[in-house]
Structures are given as C-alpha cells and as structure tokens.
C-alpha cells in the first residue's frame, strides 16, 4: 500500500509540474547585456544617466544596459583586470594616460573618423595613437587663473599677467606689497610640471635647445622657492590644498578648474567676492592645456557597434550640455560648445571660468611628451624639481647637469 501511495504522489507532482509548464511556459531571458563603466558620475549625474539608459533601451528592447559607477582610485586596477579577461565591459570611462597604454597593447577598438564628427577636433587629436583614434572624448576641464583682484590691483598697475614669465618678473614686488605667496601650485603632482614644460615647446628634451629652456624653467621655480615666493610645502601639496591656501589668503594667484572655483564660492565667500578670472597662464607658445576624460571600447567587447551607439548618445549635443551644467565640466561635443551657456557669461568668476575654459579649447597645446611610460616620465620630471629645490646653494650649472640627467632618463623610458 505504501508503495502505491508513494508512486501515486510522485505521479501527481509530475502531472502538476507538467500542467504548470503548459499553462505558464518558461520564458528564456533573451535580452543581451551592454555593460558601461563610469568613474564617480553617480552622485551628481545618476538621474540623467538613467534617463539616457531608459531611452536607449526603448530603442533597443533586446538590450539591457548594466551601468557600474567605479570610485576613481579603483578605475585603472579594475579596468586592467577586466581587459585581460574574456568578457570585459563594452564601454569604459577612463583618462587618456591609461587608455593609451591599452591602445599600445592593441587591446582597444579604434574609431572611424566618420563616427567622431560631433567632437571638438582638438580634443579628438589628443586621443590618437599611431594616427588611429583609440578613444572618444567624454568631457574636459581647461583650468583658468583665479586671483585676488583687490590685493593684485593694489600692488600692480595695468592688465593682469598672462604667462609664467610675467608672474616671475613681478613676484618679488607682489610679495613685498602683499606679504603673502604670489603663487601656489601643486607643481609636483601628476603632470602639472610636464604641462608647463610643454608650453615652452619642450616635448622630448632630446636637443640642447630644450635642455636650455628646461634649465631656465627649473631655475625660475628654484629662485621663487628660495625667495619665499612659493609656499614652502609646494612639493607636497595637492590641488585641493592649493585651493585651501587661496581661500585662507595664503596665496594670491592660482590656476584651477571651474569646479574648484565653485568650491571657493561656497566655502570662502569673502575671498570669492574679491576674486577675478583670467586665462590660464601660458608659456612661450601662448597655448593652453586641458585635462580630458574619454570613453573606450575594449577589442574583446562582444557588442562593439551597440557600445559605439550608446557612447555617441552619451556624448550628443543635448546630453553633453546637461552634463556640463550639472558638473561644471566642458563638453567634448562641438555643437554643445556653441550654446549660449558657453558664450554669454556674467562677471561672476565661476561663469567667467566656464566661458574662458570653453574658448581655450580652440588654442590647445600640441607639444606633449611622448605617450610611452607617461607615468614614469612625469615622476622623473617631478623628482628632478624636488632634487633642485631641496639642494642648498645649487648653481645654474648644477641645475643644467640635473636636466641633462633627466634628458637621459626620458630617452631610456622611450627606448625601453
């Protein structure tokens, strides 16, 4: 009896299962997944990104967009691990310095010129390796100069300075008049100093002319440092700490992006009310530098075409303008840059910085150091400055010898 009951029960469950399958057939998930990684966009751009994703998914119902927002400190490590895997994300937000390393390893999809017509050509030119476009620009920042106009106008007559050479010439007078450091900068952070060298047409240190020009620039900062015309912690401060020095009236002039200038507005309204904006300080070639974020598509992506379509949607005229208004960055889309938002600005420093930054994109420096071993190259440039500034009673000939050693280091980095 027990066996009959057991068999009957099993048969009943089988029949019930069959009935469920007939009445409610199993639907296989046929949606493909498009994975997009960004860097710290969620806090301020989440609503807009989700709207872009919704619009995209309505157009492509067979695709589900998976958006992952990564902390900036994890971006390179996680990207490298994913690129080495067999299933990387389809679209990744990175910076050009790391992206070009992946391009050099032949790990990236390259873009056609016809797919990139919506971007500012000067930004696109920054994203080429072996004449191939390895990334498309996402957004940019082009720093401007902010200064305490109340103190500056008291100490100096005429127009505000435009170059580092001009700054050097008046720095002693500014210090004597104001009692504070004329200039503060995170000179030893990242590629800050490398970009200054580029403004003097220094891009390789392969010839005597560039060695002499580099010696002059290092000597200039050394003289300013020894005469207390730069903060004593110039070798250790980061960009945020430079802003804090300006807000606390410890520096008269700094170079900063609109997002940092907005920080001054929010945290030091008294200093902000005395501030004015001018173009980014230049060098011999009178050109400007930028910081750029880009989008890459790994060569191993299984959805290259659809990833490109999503990337172009992210960076179209409308979405780039929204991103700029929310974050104070400069759009990479050339049509967005023609908007009145970047043309007509009030005298407010944040607004002035926005319009000046956008205009600076038309005159970008193209005298960059080589892309190979960029991080080590920047570290060598910064270490040389550190050695010079920390050496007591160093002569100009000794500075030149250190620049010659730097030249050899840069050559070795390019040869290896």
PLY file of the C-alpha trace (Angstrom):
ply
format ascii 1.0
element vertex 416
property float x
property float y
property float z
element edge 415
property int vertex1
property int vertex2
end_header
0.00 0.00 0.00
2.79 2.35 0.98
4.49 1.87 -2.42
1.25 2.52 -4.30
0.73 5.71 -2.27
4.34 6.85 -2.92
4.08 6.21 -6.66
0.72 7.97 -6.81
2.15 11.01 -5.02
5.15 11.20 -7.38
2.86 10.88 -10.41
0.62 13.65 -9.03
3.58 16.04 -8.64
4.79 15.23 -12.15
1.36 15.94 -13.61
1.14 19.22 -11.64
4.57 20.25 -12.90
3.58 19.42 -16.47
0.38 21.45 -16.10
2.34 24.47 -14.79
4.72 24.30 -17.75
1.78 24.13 -20.19
-0.16 26.95 -18.55
2.88 29.12 -17.68
5.63 28.27 -20.16
9.20 29.18 -19.08
10.41 32.27 -20.83
14.11 32.35 -21.52
15.79 35.72 -20.97
16.82 36.65 -24.49
17.99 40.18 -23.62
21.63 40.92 -24.37
23.65 42.90 -21.84
25.57 46.09 -22.64
27.92 46.93 -19.77
29.03 50.53 -19.19
31.58 51.56 -16.55
31.88 55.19 -15.49
34.04 56.98 -12.90
32.21 58.65 -10.00
29.33 60.07 -12.03
26.57 58.65 -9.86
26.47 61.28 -7.09
25.63 64.14 -9.46
24.60 62.60 -12.79
22.65 59.48 -11.82
19.22 60.78 -12.83
20.42 61.84 -16.29
22.38 58.64 -16.94
19.35 56.55 -16.02
17.23 58.60 -18.42
19.76 58.04 -21.21
19.75 54.32 -20.43
15.93 54.20 -20.49
15.81 55.99 -23.84
18.41 53.62 -25.24
16.62 50.51 -24.01
13.33 51.69 -25.53
15.08 51.96 -28.87
16.84 48.60 -28.34
14.43 46.38 -26.33
16.68 43.40 -26.92
19.43 45.05 -24.83
19.72 45.66 -21.12
22.29 48.33 -20.10
24.25 47.46 -16.98
25.75 50.65 -15.53
28.57 50.36 -12.97
29.97 53.52 -11.39
33.52 52.99 -10.07
35.50 55.02 -7.50
38.35 56.82 -9.22
41.02 55.06 -7.13
39.84 51.65 -8.40
39.34 52.53 -12.07
42.70 51.51 -13.52
43.09 48.31 -11.49
39.58 47.06 -12.26
39.80 48.06 -15.92
43.09 46.25 -16.43
41.71 43.09 -14.83
38.59 43.26 -16.99
40.54 43.91 -20.21
42.64 40.80 -19.56
39.51 38.70 -19.08
37.45 37.17 -21.88
34.38 39.25 -21.05
35.25 42.91 -20.42
32.71 45.77 -20.17
31.58 47.10 -23.52
32.22 50.79 -22.78
34.60 52.24 -20.17
35.18 55.78 -18.94
38.94 56.37 -18.40
41.63 59.01 -18.70
43.87 59.23 -21.79
47.12 58.36 -19.98
45.84 54.90 -19.06
43.77 54.46 -22.20
46.80 54.95 -24.44
48.65 52.20 -22.57
45.83 49.84 -23.52
45.99 51.13 -27.09
49.72 50.40 -27.18
48.91 46.85 -26.13
46.44 46.56 -29.02
43.59 46.00 -26.54
41.19 48.65 -27.85
38.73 49.06 -30.67
39.66 52.02 -32.88
37.12 54.53 -34.15
36.48 55.75 -37.69
36.66 59.45 -38.49
33.02 59.36 -39.66
31.92 58.20 -36.19
33.61 61.12 -34.43
32.40 64.20 -36.32
30.43 65.53 -33.32
33.56 66.11 -31.23
35.86 69.11 -30.97
38.79 68.24 -33.27
41.43 69.47 -30.80
40.14 67.05 -28.19
39.98 64.20 -30.67
43.60 64.83 -31.64
44.59 64.13 -28.04
43.20 60.60 -28.40
45.23 59.26 -31.30
47.99 56.67 -31.26
49.75 55.74 -34.50
47.22 58.02 -36.22
44.33 55.86 -35.02
41.57 57.11 -32.71
41.72 54.80 -29.69
39.07 56.65 -27.62
36.39 59.29 -27.96
36.33 62.34 -25.67
33.74 62.39 -22.88
34.37 65.72 -21.16
37.21 68.12 -20.39
38.43 70.73 -17.94
40.64 73.61 -19.00
41.94 75.50 -15.99
41.80 79.26 -15.69
43.72 81.65 -13.45
41.94 82.98 -10.38
43.47 85.82 -8.39
42.66 88.20 -5.57
41.98 91.32 -7.62
41.72 93.56 -4.56
45.29 92.81 -3.49
46.66 92.49 -7.02
45.29 95.85 -8.17
46.71 97.47 -5.05
50.17 96.07 -5.80
50.26 96.21 -9.62
49.09 98.59 -12.31
47.83 97.62 -15.74
46.47 94.39 -17.19
46.75 91.10 -15.36
49.68 88.84 -16.32
49.26 86.09 -18.94
52.38 83.91 -18.59
54.65 82.23 -16.04
57.45 84.55 -17.18
55.30 87.57 -16.33
54.49 86.04 -12.95
58.18 85.54 -12.22
59.01 89.15 -13.11
56.51 90.68 -10.68
56.53 88.04 -7.94
59.02 89.84 -5.66
57.03 93.07 -5.87
53.79 91.20 -5.14
55.32 89.54 -2.08
56.81 92.79 -0.78
53.48 94.58 -1.23
51.07 91.88 -0.01
53.13 89.79 2.41
51.65 86.54 1.02
52.86 84.00 -1.54
52.29 85.39 -5.03
51.60 81.94 -6.48
50.66 78.45 -5.31
50.50 75.28 -7.38
50.69 71.53 -6.96
53.84 71.59 -9.07
54.95 68.12 -8.02
51.58 66.42 -8.54
50.87 64.31 -11.64
51.64 66.04 -14.92
51.38 69.67 -13.68
55.02 70.48 -14.33
55.14 68.47 -17.56
52.31 70.59 -18.95
54.17 73.78 -18.04
57.25 72.50 -19.89
55.10 71.69 -22.93
54.02 75.34 -23.02
57.65 76.22 -23.74
57.74 73.81 -26.72
59.56 71.20 -24.64
58.35 67.73 -25.64
61.32 65.36 -25.51
64.49 67.01 -24.06
66.39 65.47 -26.97
68.22 68.59 -28.07
70.25 71.38 -26.48
67.56 74.00 -27.08
65.04 72.06 -25.00
67.64 71.33 -22.31
68.45 75.05 -22.04
64.76 76.00 -21.93
64.06 73.39 -19.25
67.03 74.61 -17.19
65.60 78.13 -17.34
62.18 77.00 -16.10
63.55 74.90 -13.23
65.85 77.80 -12.29
62.86 80.14 -12.28
60.91 77.98 -9.83
64.05 77.40 -7.77
64.61 81.14 -7.42
60.96 81.69 -6.44
61.17 78.91 -3.88
64.35 80.22 -2.25
62.97 83.75 -2.05
59.75 82.58 -0.36
57.68 83.47 -3.43
56.18 79.97 -3.40
54.73 78.17 -0.36
57.34 76.09 1.46
55.21 72.96 1.07
54.98 73.39 -2.72
56.46 69.90 -3.22
53.84 68.11 -1.17
50.53 69.95 -1.62
47.80 68.55 -3.82
45.35 70.53 -5.92
42.69 70.73 -3.22
45.23 72.04 -0.70
46.23 74.75 -3.19
42.59 75.85 -3.26
42.60 75.93 0.54
45.66 78.18 0.51
43.87 80.61 -1.76
40.72 80.53 0.38
42.76 81.26 3.52
44.60 84.19 1.87
47.94 82.34 1.78
48.26 82.65 -2.00
47.45 85.50 -4.35
47.25 83.61 -7.67
46.38 80.01 -8.52
45.38 78.05 -11.61
42.22 75.95 -11.21
39.20 74.45 -12.98
35.63 75.76 -12.68
34.68 73.00 -10.25
37.37 74.13 -7.80
36.47 77.79 -8.27
32.93 76.86 -7.29
34.41 75.39 -4.09
35.85 78.82 -3.27
32.44 80.39 -3.88
30.78 78.00 -1.46
33.42 77.90 1.28
35.12 81.31 1.23
32.56 83.87 0.01
34.60 86.82 1.29
37.68 85.79 -0.75
35.45 84.90 -3.68
33.95 88.39 -3.73
37.45 89.82 -4.15
38.41 87.38 -6.93
38.70 87.71 -10.68
39.33 85.24 -13.52
41.85 85.37 -16.35
43.09 82.94 -18.99
45.27 80.02 -17.98
48.92 81.04 -17.51
50.90 80.23 -20.66
54.50 79.88 -21.79
56.45 80.63 -24.93
53.87 79.19 -27.35
50.88 81.02 -25.75
48.80 77.82 -25.78
46.66 76.15 -23.13
46.47 72.67 -21.64
43.49 70.54 -20.66
42.53 67.54 -18.57
40.42 65.07 -20.50
38.24 62.07 -19.77
37.40 59.64 -22.56
35.42 56.54 -23.47
36.99 53.32 -24.76
35.62 50.12 -26.22
37.74 47.02 -25.49
38.66 44.94 -28.51
37.21 41.88 -26.74
33.79 43.52 -26.34
31.02 41.39 -27.82
28.86 44.46 -28.53
31.16 46.96 -30.24
28.62 48.50 -32.61
25.92 48.93 -29.99
28.51 50.21 -27.48
29.53 52.87 -30.01
25.90 53.88 -30.47
25.46 54.22 -26.71
28.70 56.22 -26.43
27.54 58.64 -29.12
24.21 59.01 -27.30
26.02 59.81 -24.05
28.04 62.48 -25.85
25.41 64.02 -28.11
24.71 67.76 -28.02
21.83 67.63 -25.55
23.37 65.20 -23.06
26.74 66.93 -23.07
25.09 70.25 -22.26
23.21 68.67 -19.33
26.42 67.10 -18.02
28.23 70.45 -18.19
25.51 72.32 -16.34
25.43 69.76 -13.55
29.18 69.30 -13.09
30.96 72.46 -14.34
32.98 70.45 -16.88
33.49 71.46 -20.52
31.69 69.32 -23.14
33.60 67.43 -25.80
30.72 67.85 -28.26
31.49 70.76 -30.58
27.81 71.62 -31.03
27.27 71.86 -27.27
30.16 74.32 -27.11
28.27 76.67 -29.45
25.47 77.02 -26.92
24.93 80.45 -25.34
25.80 78.86 -22.00
29.45 78.96 -23.07
29.23 82.26 -24.93
27.46 84.74 -22.64
28.75 84.76 -19.07
28.33 87.33 -16.32
31.25 88.76 -14.32
30.76 86.06 -11.72
34.10 84.14 -11.51
32.52 80.69 -11.95
30.70 81.86 -15.08
33.77 83.65 -16.40
35.80 80.49 -15.89
33.24 78.49 -17.88
33.31 80.79 -20.92
37.10 81.24 -20.86
37.68 77.48 -20.48
35.46 76.70 -23.47
37.25 79.29 -25.60
40.65 77.88 -24.63
39.82 74.60 -26.39
40.42 76.37 -29.71
44.08 77.02 -28.81
45.35 73.85 -27.17
48.99 72.96 -26.81
50.12 70.15 -29.12
53.69 69.93 -27.80
53.11 66.97 -25.48
55.68 64.49 -24.18
55.51 61.01 -25.78
52.75 58.67 -24.60
55.07 55.80 -23.72
55.74 55.32 -19.98
53.91 58.58 -19.23
53.58 57.98 -15.50
57.29 57.23 -15.05
58.14 60.23 -17.23
56.06 62.56 -15.05
57.65 61.09 -11.93
61.14 61.75 -13.32
60.23 65.36 -14.17
58.83 65.91 -10.67
61.71 64.19 -8.89
64.20 66.44 -10.68
62.36 69.52 -9.42
62.37 68.08 -5.91
66.13 67.46 -6.01
66.77 71.01 -7.22
64.52 72.76 -4.71
65.85 70.73 -1.79
69.53 71.27 -2.71
71.15 74.11 -0.81
73.05 76.74 -2.81
72.59 74.90 -6.11
74.10 76.76 -9.07
72.62 77.13 -12.55
75.33 74.82 -13.94
74.36 72.18 -11.39
70.71 72.59 -12.38
71.68 72.11 -16.02
73.52 68.89 -15.13
70.41 67.58 -13.45
68.36 68.46 -16.55
70.86 66.53 -18.70
70.34 63.50 -16.45
66.60 63.98 -16.81
67.05 64.03 -20.58
68.81 60.65 -20.45
66.08 59.24 -18.20
63.37 60.33 -20.63
65.28 58.80 -23.55
65.63 55.49 -21.68
61.91 55.48 -20.93
61.14 55.86 -24.63
63.69 53.26 -25.73
62.54 50.55 -23.31
0 1
1 2
2 3
3 4
4 5
5 6
6 7
7 8
8 9
9 10
10 11
11 12
12 13
13 14
14 15
15 16
16 17
17 18
18 19
19 20
20 21
21 22
22 23
23 24
24 25
25 26
26 27
27 28
28 29
29 30
30 31
31 32
32 33
33 34
34 35
35 36
36 37
37 38
38 39
39 40
40 41
41 42
42 43
43 44
44 45
45 46
46 47
47 48
48 49
49 50
50 51
51 52
52 53
53 54
54 55
55 56
56 57
57 58
58 59
59 60
60 61
61 62
62 63
63 64
64 65
65 66
66 67
67 68
68 69
69 70
70 71
71 72
72 73
73 74
74 75
75 76
76 77
77 78
78 79
79 80
80 81
81 82
82 83
83 84
84 85
85 86
86 87
87 88
88 89
89 90
90 91
91 92
92 93
93 94
94 95
95 96
96 97
97 98
98 99
99 100
100 101
101 102
102 103
103 104
104 105
105 106
106 107
107 108
108 109
109 110
110 111
111 112
112 113
113 114
114 115
115 116
116 117
117 118
118 119
119 120
120 121
121 122
122 123
123 124
124 125
125 126
126 127
127 128
128 129
129 130
130 131
131 132
132 133
133 134
134 135
135 136
136 137
137 138
138 139
139 140
140 141
141 142
142 143
143 144
144 145
145 146
146 147
147 148
148 149
149 150
150 151
151 152
152 153
153 154
154 155
155 156
156 157
157 158
158 159
159 160
160 161
161 162
162 163
163 164
164 165
165 166
166 167
167 168
168 169
169 170
170 171
171 172
172 173
173 174
174 175
175 176
176 177
177 178
178 179
179 180
180 181
181 182
182 183
183 184
184 185
185 186
186 187
187 188
188 189
189 190
190 191
191 192
192 193
193 194
194 195
195 196
196 197
197 198
198 199
199 200
200 201
201 202
202 203
203 204
204 205
205 206
206 207
207 208
208 209
209 210
210 211
211 212
212 213
213 214
214 215
215 216
216 217
217 218
218 219
219 220
220 221
221 222
222 223
223 224
224 225
225 226
226 227
227 228
228 229
229 230
230 231
231 232
232 233
233 234
234 235
235 236
236 237
237 238
238 239
239 240
240 241
241 242
242 243
243 244
244 245
245 246
246 247
247 248
248 249
249 250
250 251
251 252
252 253
253 254
254 255
255 256
256 257
257 258
258 259
259 260
260 261
261 262
262 263
263 264
264 265
265 266
266 267
267 268
268 269
269 270
270 271
271 272
272 273
273 274
274 275
275 276
276 277
277 278
278 279
279 280
280 281
281 282
282 283
283 284
284 285
285 286
286 287
287 288
288 289
289 290
290 291
291 292
292 293
293 294
294 295
295 296
296 297
297 298
298 299
299 300
300 301
301 302
302 303
303 304
304 305
305 306
306 307
307 308
308 309
309 310
310 311
311 312
312 313
313 314
314 315
315 316
316 317
317 318
318 319
319 320
320 321
321 322
322 323
323 324
324 325
325 326
326 327
327 328
328 329
329 330
330 331
331 332
332 333
333 334
334 335
335 336
336 337
337 338
338 339
339 340
340 341
341 342
342 343
343 344
344 345
345 346
346 347
347 348
348 349
349 350
350 351
351 352
352 353
353 354
354 355
355 356
356 357
357 358
358 359
359 360
360 361
361 362
362 363
363 364
364 365
365 366
366 367
367 368
368 369
369 370
370 371
371 372
372 373
373 374
374 375
375 376
376 377
377 378
378 379
379 380
380 381
381 382
382 383
383 384
384 385
385 386
386 387
387 388
388 389
389 390
390 391
391 392
392 393
393 394
394 395
395 396
396 397
397 398
398 399
399 400
400 401
401 402
402 403
403 404
404 405
405 406
406 407
407 408
408 409
409 410
410 411
411 412
412 413
413 414
414 415
